[in-house]
Amino acid sequence: MALKITVIGTGYLGATHAAAMAELGFEVLGLDVVPEKIEMLSAGRVPMYEPGLEDLLRKHVAGIEGSSGRLRFTTSWEEIGAFGDVHFVCVNTPQKHGEYACDMSYVESAFDSLAPQLGRAALVVGKSTVPVGSAERLARRLTELAPAGGEVELAWNPEFLREGFAVQDTLHPDRIVVGTGSERAEKVLREVYATPVGEGSPFIVTDFPTAELVKTAANSFLATKISFINAMAEVCEAAGGDVVKLAEAIGYDERIGRKFLRAGIGFGGGCLPKDIRAFMARAGELGADQALTFLREVDSINMRRRGHMVELAREAVGGDSSFLGKRVAVLGATFKPDSDDVRDSPALNVAGQIHLQGGQVTVYDPKGMDNARRLFPTLGYAGSALEAVRGADVVLHLTEWREFRELDPEELGGAVTRRLILDGRNALDPAVWRGAGWTYRAMGRPRA
């Protein structure tokens, strides 16, 4: 009999996973405790912007004309327990308020609500990013609370989704990591992921602690690489070097690679910042804090880039102690392109700092405007890049959307007060902008 799958938590991770499991041919039931979210998903709409996700959802949600009908959503834990053979837990694990540590309350609540509904053999699969050691504890909790007792097993299957590529990363993952000590659990998950494994995705079986560490180790490595090139940008500025050429040169070394070597205002979003901080906190609890002290500097370099961009902007508009009377255009609000996610966005952080120092800031982003308004309602917002730069004393390019790379510098030049642009992502072509009469500056690069 074909496996039936449930997905608990239908945010960015859960909604994508549910739609992808339906695409792989499974009957899927998704659960969330927010009725409005369930209503939206049941109508084939997603509560976030993720390329390709809404189309995939509509292809499978029951009740939509032409769909496979394999995907439904509910708020009922009883229905979830009765329906599923495999239960994927995809709830959020944010940073605790005022601490580095991870907030496990959503995960624990999901397990406490699910377990009493499991009256027959089932596999619960954690996908949320959790501190190492959590899976062992949650496995014991399942056995204690589930009526089926030891017939309910746990596996940990960390996610490695990139926002903007989440559908592709779920259907065609570059690796599948499964933490379990059970042959049955491994067999079930090999069945779940048979299609991508058949296409060549590596299937790596580990113990619980290793599976939990893989995600935080991967994110810590990526964060370190970004902060490294940003540290090199600081040195380049002091020495008169060009960090873009430096990154190109070292990137040809296969041991280093070219990805994640673009200097700029640093990383943000809902994963990298909170994951490296939670990793440091957990290492301290385990008595291994010295092993991760370097991550404090990684975090510090990253946050320092935002302040440095504010200083560059202040210098650009006259070098006074404040931005009073200055109009600043900010192109970009999301933490990365192809997303509407503004969580811990460096772009919005810079915009907010300038606004607090007296600047008249106008922001434009192709997809993140609604979320940005909710987070920073006092900033100005425009409906297009051209509208945002109108009358600006300086333009800040802070999220590397394709739309911004394809802007016509001549057209924008006719709208600004001064043709002065600061490229916070080193993604624009300096020759093109300078050729149109703009003063172009970027972090870690010569001024001319």
C-alpha positions as CSV (number, residue, x, y, z in Angstrom):
1,M,0.0,0.0,0.0
2,A,1.3,3.4,-0.9
3,L,2.6,5.6,1.9
4,K,0.5,8.5,3.0
5,I,2.4,11.6,4.1
6,T,1.6,14.5,6.4
7,V,3.4,17.8,6.7
8,I,3.1,19.7,10.0
9,G,3.8,23.4,9.6
10,T,3.0,25.0,6.2
11,G,5.3,28.0,6.2
12,Y,8.1,28.4,3.7
13,L,9.6,24.9,4.3
14,G,6.4,23.0,4.9
15,A,4.3,24.4,2.0
16,T,7.2,23.6,-0.4
17,H,7.7,20.1,1.0
18,A,4.0,19.3,0.9
19,A,3.7,20.3,-2.7
20,A,6.9,18.5,-3.7
21,M,5.7,15.3,-2.0
22,A,2.5,15.5,-4.0
23,E,4.5,16.0,-7.1
24,L,6.4,12.8,-6.3
25,G,3.1,10.9,-6.3
26,F,2.1,10.7,-2.7
27,E,-1.2,11.5,-1.0
28,V,-0.4,14.4,1.3
29,L,-2.2,16.2,4.1
30,G,-0.7,19.4,5.4
31,L,-1.5,20.9,8.9
32,D,-1.2,24.3,10.3
33,V,-2.6,25.9,13.5
34,V,-3.4,29.2,11.6
35,P,-6.8,28.7,9.9
36,E,-6.2,31.7,7.5
37,K,-3.1,30.0,6.2
38,I,-5.0,26.7,5.6
39,E,-7.7,28.6,3.7
40,M,-5.2,30.3,1.5
41,L,-3.3,27.0,0.7
42,S,-6.5,25.1,0.1
43,A,-7.4,27.8,-2.6
44,G,-4.0,27.1,-4.3
45,R,-2.3,30.3,-3.0
46,V,0.9,30.6,-1.0
47,P,1.5,33.1,1.8
48,M,5.0,33.9,0.6
49,Y,6.8,34.5,-2.7
50,E,8.8,31.5,-4.0
51,P,9.3,31.0,-7.7
52,G,7.3,28.0,-9.0
53,L,5.7,27.1,-5.7
54,E,2.2,28.4,-6.4
55,D,2.1,26.7,-9.8
56,L,3.2,23.4,-8.2
57,L,0.6,23.8,-5.4
58,R,-2.3,24.4,-7.8
59,K,-1.2,21.3,-9.8
60,H,-2.1,19.1,-6.8
61,V,-4.5,20.8,-4.4
62,A,-7.8,19.0,-4.1
63,G,-10.8,21.0,-5.5
64,I,-8.8,23.0,-8.1
65,E,-9.9,22.2,-11.6
66,G,-7.3,20.0,-13.4
67,S,-5.3,19.2,-10.2
68,S,-4.2,15.7,-9.2
69,G,-6.2,16.1,-5.9
70,R,-3.3,14.5,-4.0
71,L,-2.8,17.5,-1.6
72,R,-5.2,18.7,1.1
73,F,-4.8,20.9,4.2
74,T,-6.3,20.7,7.7
75,T,-6.2,22.2,11.2
76,S,-7.1,18.8,12.8
77,W,-4.5,16.8,14.6
78,E,-6.9,13.9,14.8
79,E,-7.2,13.9,11.0
80,I,-3.4,14.0,10.7
81,G,-2.9,11.1,13.0
82,A,-5.5,8.9,11.3
83,F,-4.2,9.7,7.8
84,G,-0.4,9.5,7.9
85,D,2.2,6.8,7.7
86,V,5.0,9.4,7.6
87,H,4.8,12.7,9.4
88,F,7.2,15.5,8.4
89,V,7.6,18.2,11.1
90,C,8.5,21.5,9.4
91,V,7.8,24.1,12.0
92,N,9.9,27.2,12.7
93,T,12.8,27.4,15.1
94,P,13.5,31.1,15.6
95,Q,16.2,32.7,17.7
96,K,15.0,33.3,21.3
97,H,14.3,36.9,22.2
98,G,17.4,38.4,23.8
99,E,19.4,35.3,23.5
100,Y,21.5,33.4,20.9
101,A,19.8,30.1,21.6
102,C,17.2,28.4,19.4
103,D,13.5,28.6,20.4
104,M,12.3,25.0,20.4
105,S,8.7,25.8,21.6
106,Y,7.1,25.3,18.2
107,V,8.8,21.9,17.6
108,E,8.0,20.7,21.1
109,S,4.4,21.8,20.7
110,A,4.1,20.0,17.4
111,F,5.4,16.8,18.9
112,D,3.2,17.0,22.0
113,S,0.1,17.6,19.7
114,L,1.0,14.8,17.2
115,A,2.2,12.0,19.5
116,P,-1.2,11.3,21.2
117,Q,-2.8,10.8,17.8
118,L,-0.4,8.0,16.8
119,G,-2.2,4.8,17.6
120,R,-0.5,2.7,15.0
121,A,3.0,2.3,13.6
122,A,4.3,5.5,12.0
123,L,7.5,7.4,11.2
124,V,7.9,11.0,12.4
125,V,10.5,12.9,10.4
126,G,12.0,16.1,11.8
127,K,13.1,18.6,9.1
128,S,13.3,21.7,11.3
129,T,16.8,23.0,12.2
130,V,17.3,22.1,15.9
131,P,20.2,22.1,18.4
132,V,22.2,18.9,18.4
133,G,20.8,16.5,21.0
134,S,17.1,17.5,20.3
135,A,16.3,14.4,18.3
136,E,17.3,11.9,21.1
137,R,15.0,13.8,23.5
138,L,12.1,14.0,21.1
139,A,12.3,10.3,20.2
140,R,11.9,9.5,23.9
141,R,9.0,12.0,24.1
142,L,7.2,10.3,21.1
143,T,7.5,6.8,22.8
144,E,6.1,8.2,26.0
145,L,3.1,10.0,24.5
146,A,2.1,7.9,21.5
147,P,-0.5,5.2,22.1
148,A,1.5,3.0,19.7
149,G,4.6,3.4,21.9
150,G,7.7,2.0,20.4
151,E,6.0,1.4,17.0
152,V,6.4,5.1,16.4
153,E,9.9,5.9,15.3
154,L,11.8,9.1,14.7
155,A,14.2,10.1,11.9
156,W,15.9,13.5,11.3
157,N,16.1,14.7,7.8
158,P,17.5,18.3,7.7
159,E,16.4,20.6,4.9
160,F,18.9,22.5,2.7
161,L,16.6,24.8,0.8
162,R,17.7,28.0,-0.8
163,E,15.1,30.7,-1.0
164,G,14.4,31.3,-4.7
165,F,15.2,27.7,-5.5
166,A,13.2,25.8,-2.9
167,V,11.1,23.8,-5.4
168,Q,14.1,22.7,-7.3
169,D,16.1,21.9,-4.1
170,T,13.2,19.7,-2.8
171,L,12.6,17.8,-6.0
172,H,16.2,17.5,-7.1
173,P,18.3,17.8,-3.8
174,D,22.1,17.8,-4.0
175,R,22.0,15.4,-1.0
176,I,19.5,13.7,1.3
177,V,20.7,13.3,4.9
178,V,18.8,10.9,7.2
179,G,19.6,10.5,10.9
180,T,18.3,7.3,12.3
181,G,19.3,4.0,14.0
182,S,16.4,2.1,12.5
183,E,16.5,0.0,9.3
184,R,12.8,0.4,9.0
185,A,13.0,4.1,9.1
186,E,15.7,4.1,6.5
187,K,13.7,1.8,4.2
188,V,10.6,4.1,4.5
189,L,12.6,7.2,3.7
190,R,14.3,5.5,0.8
191,E,10.8,4.9,-0.6
192,V,9.8,8.5,0.0
193,Y,12.9,9.8,-1.8
194,A,13.1,7.0,-4.5
195,T,12.7,9.4,-7.4
196,P,15.5,11.9,-6.5
197,V,17.7,9.0,-5.4
198,G,17.0,7.3,-8.7
199,E,18.1,10.6,-10.4
200,G,21.4,10.5,-8.6
201,S,20.9,12.5,-5.4
202,P,23.2,11.0,-2.7
203,F,21.4,9.3,0.2
204,I,23.5,9.7,3.4
205,V,22.5,7.8,6.6
206,T,23.9,9.0,9.9
207,D,23.1,9.0,13.6
208,F,20.9,11.7,15.1
209,P,23.7,14.0,16.3
210,T,25.4,14.1,12.9
211,A,22.2,14.7,11.0
212,E,21.4,17.6,13.3
213,L,24.9,19.0,12.9
214,V,25.0,18.8,9.1
215,K,22.6,21.8,8.6
216,T,24.3,24.1,11.1
217,A,27.7,23.1,9.9
218,A,26.8,23.9,6.3
219,N,25.3,27.2,7.2
220,S,28.3,28.1,9.4
221,F,30.7,27.3,6.5
222,L,28.7,29.5,4.1
223,A,28.5,32.3,6.6
224,T,32.2,32.1,7.2
225,K,32.9,32.3,3.4
226,I,30.8,35.4,3.0
227,S,32.4,37.1,6.0
228,F,35.8,36.1,4.8
229,I,35.4,37.9,1.5
230,N,33.9,40.9,3.3
231,A,36.9,41.0,5.6
232,M,39.1,41.0,2.5
233,A,37.0,44.0,1.2
234,E,37.9,45.9,4.3
235,V,41.6,45.2,3.7
236,C,41.2,46.1,0.0
237,E,39.8,49.5,0.9
238,A,42.7,50.2,3.2
239,A,45.3,49.0,0.7
240,G,43.7,50.3,-2.5
241,G,43.0,46.8,-3.9
242,D,39.9,45.5,-5.8
243,V,38.0,42.8,-3.9
244,V,36.1,41.7,-7.0
245,K,39.3,40.9,-8.8
246,L,40.7,39.3,-5.7
247,A,37.6,37.0,-5.4
248,E,37.9,36.1,-9.0
249,A,41.5,35.1,-8.7
250,I,41.2,33.0,-5.6
251,G,37.9,31.5,-6.8
252,Y,39.7,29.7,-9.6
253,D,41.3,27.5,-7.0
254,E,39.0,24.4,-6.9
255,R,39.6,24.1,-3.2
256,I,38.1,27.5,-2.6
257,G,35.5,27.9,-5.4
258,R,33.8,31.0,-6.7
259,K,30.4,30.8,-5.0
260,F,29.7,33.0,-2.0
261,L,32.7,35.2,-2.7
262,R,30.8,38.4,-3.6
263,A,31.7,41.1,-1.1
264,G,28.9,43.5,0.0
265,I,26.7,44.3,2.9
266,G,26.6,40.7,4.1
267,F,24.1,37.9,4.7
268,G,20.7,38.0,6.4
269,G,17.4,36.1,6.2
270,G,15.8,33.6,8.5
271,C,18.5,30.9,8.5
272,L,22.2,31.9,8.5
273,P,22.2,34.5,11.2
274,K,20.0,32.7,13.7
275,D,21.6,29.3,12.9
276,I,25.2,30.3,13.6
277,R,24.1,32.0,16.8
278,A,22.2,28.9,18.0
279,F,25.2,26.8,17.0
280,M,27.4,28.9,19.3
281,A,24.9,28.7,22.1
282,R,24.6,24.9,21.9
283,A,28.4,24.4,21.7
284,G,28.6,26.4,24.9
285,E,26.1,24.1,26.6
286,L,28.1,21.1,25.5
287,G,31.4,22.6,26.8
288,A,32.7,23.0,23.2
289,D,32.4,26.7,23.0
290,Q,36.0,27.3,22.1
291,A,35.5,25.3,18.9
292,L,33.1,27.9,17.6
293,T,34.6,31.2,18.9
294,F,35.5,32.1,15.3
295,L,31.7,32.3,14.5
296,R,31.5,35.4,16.8
297,E,33.9,37.2,14.4
298,V,32.0,35.9,11.4
299,D,28.8,37.4,12.9
300,S,30.6,40.6,13.9
301,I,32.1,41.1,10.4
302,N,28.7,40.6,8.9
303,M,26.9,43.1,11.1
304,R,29.8,45.6,10.6
305,R,29.1,45.7,6.8
306,R,25.7,47.3,7.4
307,G,27.2,50.1,9.4
308,H,29.9,50.6,6.9
309,M,27.4,51.1,4.1
310,V,25.6,53.7,6.3
311,E,29.0,55.5,6.7
312,L,29.6,55.4,2.9
313,A,26.2,56.9,2.3
314,R,26.8,59.6,4.8
315,E,30.2,60.4,3.2
316,A,28.5,60.4,-0.2
317,V,25.9,63.1,0.8
318,G,28.4,65.4,2.4
319,G,29.9,63.7,5.5
320,D,27.9,65.5,8.1
321,S,26.9,63.8,11.4
322,S,23.4,63.1,10.1
323,F,21.4,62.7,6.9
324,L,19.0,65.6,7.7
325,G,17.6,67.1,4.5
326,K,19.1,64.3,2.3
327,R,17.0,62.1,0.0
328,V,18.2,58.5,-0.1
329,A,16.9,55.9,-2.6
330,V,17.2,52.3,-1.6
331,L,16.9,49.6,-4.3
332,G,16.1,46.4,-2.5
333,A,14.3,45.4,0.7
334,T,14.6,41.6,0.8
335,F,17.6,39.8,2.2
336,K,18.2,38.2,-1.3
337,P,16.6,38.3,-4.7
338,D,13.8,36.0,-5.9
339,S,12.2,36.1,-2.4
340,D,9.8,38.3,-0.5
341,D,11.6,37.5,2.8
342,V,12.8,40.6,4.8
343,R,13.8,38.8,8.0
344,D,17.1,40.2,9.2
345,S,17.5,41.9,5.8
346,P,20.7,43.9,5.5
347,A,19.0,46.2,3.0
348,L,16.2,47.2,5.3
349,N,18.6,47.5,8.3
350,V,20.7,50.0,6.3
351,A,17.5,51.9,5.2
352,G,16.3,52.0,8.8
353,Q,19.6,53.2,10.2
354,I,19.7,56.1,7.6
355,H,16.1,57.0,8.4
356,L,16.8,57.1,12.1
357,Q,19.6,59.5,11.4
358,G,17.4,61.9,9.6
359,G,17.5,60.8,6.0
360,Q,14.4,60.8,3.8
361,V,14.5,57.2,2.6
362,T,12.5,55.8,-0.2
363,V,12.6,52.0,-0.8
364,Y,11.6,49.9,-3.8
365,D,11.7,46.1,-4.1
366,P,10.1,43.9,-6.8
367,K,8.5,41.5,-4.3
368,G,9.2,42.5,-0.7
369,M,7.2,45.8,-0.4
370,D,4.3,44.5,1.7
371,N,6.6,42.7,4.1
372,A,8.9,45.7,4.3
373,R,6.0,48.0,5.1
374,R,4.9,45.8,7.9
375,L,8.4,45.8,9.4
376,F,9.4,49.4,8.8
377,P,6.1,51.4,8.3
378,T,7.9,54.8,8.7
379,L,10.1,54.4,5.6
380,G,8.9,55.8,2.3
381,Y,8.0,53.3,-0.5
382,A,7.8,53.7,-4.2
383,G,6.1,51.6,-7.0
384,S,9.2,51.4,-9.2
385,A,12.9,52.0,-9.2
386,L,12.4,55.2,-11.3
387,E,9.9,56.5,-8.7
388,A,12.2,55.6,-5.8
389,V,15.2,57.5,-7.1
390,R,13.3,60.7,-8.1
391,G,15.1,63.6,-6.4
392,A,17.6,61.4,-4.7
393,D,21.0,62.7,-3.5
394,V,22.3,59.1,-3.5
395,V,21.1,55.8,-4.7
396,L,21.9,52.6,-2.7
397,H,21.7,49.2,-4.5
398,L,21.3,46.7,-1.7
399,T,19.6,43.6,-3.1
400,E,20.9,42.1,-6.3
401,W,17.6,41.7,-8.2
402,R,18.0,41.1,-11.9
403,E,15.6,44.0,-12.5
404,F,18.2,46.3,-10.9
405,R,21.1,44.9,-12.9
406,E,19.1,45.7,-16.1
407,L,18.2,49.3,-15.2
408,D,19.0,52.0,-17.7
409,P,21.5,54.3,-15.9
410,E,20.7,57.1,-18.4
411,E,17.0,57.0,-17.7
412,L,17.5,56.9,-13.9
413,G,20.0,59.8,-14.2
414,G,17.3,62.1,-15.5
415,A,15.4,61.6,-12.2
416,V,18.0,62.0,-9.5
417,T,19.4,65.1,-8.0
418,R,23.0,63.7,-8.2
419,R,24.2,60.8,-10.3
420,L,25.7,58.9,-7.4
421,I,25.2,55.2,-6.7
422,L,26.6,53.0,-4.0
423,D,26.6,49.3,-5.0
424,G,26.2,47.3,-1.8
425,R,26.2,44.0,-3.6
426,N,29.0,44.5,-6.2
427,A,26.5,43.3,-8.8
428,L,26.3,46.3,-11.2
429,D,28.7,47.0,-14.1
430,P,30.8,50.0,-13.0
431,A,31.7,50.8,-16.6
432,V,28.1,51.1,-17.7
433,W,27.1,53.4,-14.9
434,R,30.2,55.6,-15.1
435,G,29.7,55.8,-18.8
436,A,26.3,57.3,-18.1
437,G,27.9,60.0,-16.0
438,W,27.3,58.4,-12.6
439,T,29.8,58.3,-9.7
440,Y,29.9,54.6,-8.9
441,R,31.3,53.3,-5.6
442,A,31.3,49.8,-4.1
443,M,32.7,48.1,-1.0
444,G,36.3,47.0,-1.4
445,R,36.8,48.5,-4.8
446,P,38.8,51.5,-6.1
447,R,36.8,54.7,-6.6
448,A,37.6,55.0,-10.2
